[in-house]
Amino acid sequence: MEAAIRRVRQGDANTLAYIQTESWKAAFAGILDAETLAKCTNIDRATAMYQRLLDENKGNGYLLSVDGNPHCIAYWDAARDAEFSGKAELICIHSLPDNWHKGFGSQMMDRVLKDIKEAGYFEVVLWVFRDNLRARTFYEAIGFTPTGISKPAFDTEEVLYSKEIK
């Protein structure tokens, strides 16, 4: 299997939305209640959100394809919360479940962290659902550490992770 990563561009909104919503359905079925999950995986809303991001050239988005088929997306930008000013934030990394645990998420993360470093950031933060143990294990294996900061999100809780960029 061959992976290729490129920046997102106009025309990608449907693909980005599809990967995000399918990833959420697989990853969060036991974390979010069914009603919340259904709202968050509405393909039309997700497509409109990604189209706005593309139209406004907001954030730094990537698309990873496996053998030419879109599989994984990631977005990062300057941290959204004022208390993390001067830090980058990994806003999302989502992949289709058929290729989980095959190293593609790590390839995407390597690309994102390289980009963050080249942009002049020395630290990156991310929020993850407390009960998303699969993702937390992935982040910790890459060197992210929990900060002890948490906040309510939807009908659950998110925890903040941080990583120094070297």
C-alpha angles and dihedrals in degrees: 000000000000123000126202125186125200138163116267118257142180109301094039099093095098093047093047091049093047094051092046096048095044091047091050091049091054099038103039104036091107095037105050125044116254095254094051091045091051091052093047093049097050101135095207093054092046092048091050091049093052092045089055091050091050094045092050093041087231122167131353110282131185136189122204118200126195113211088342095309119115110247115152137030133190135181131189135171141153109311111278097213116079093224089064095050112153093030130100121237127213097219097184146347115184133169137180111262096233091078101035116137094024098106099258094115089053091051090051092047091051090054093047094047091049090052092048091051092048088052088060102255122140098190136036128196132194138183120226133176109263091231095048093101094164092059094041090053089050093050093046091050088056092051104265114141130200113253098203090245118123139168137187115265126180104319095330139043136272125211126207122237127189137194131187113229113226 
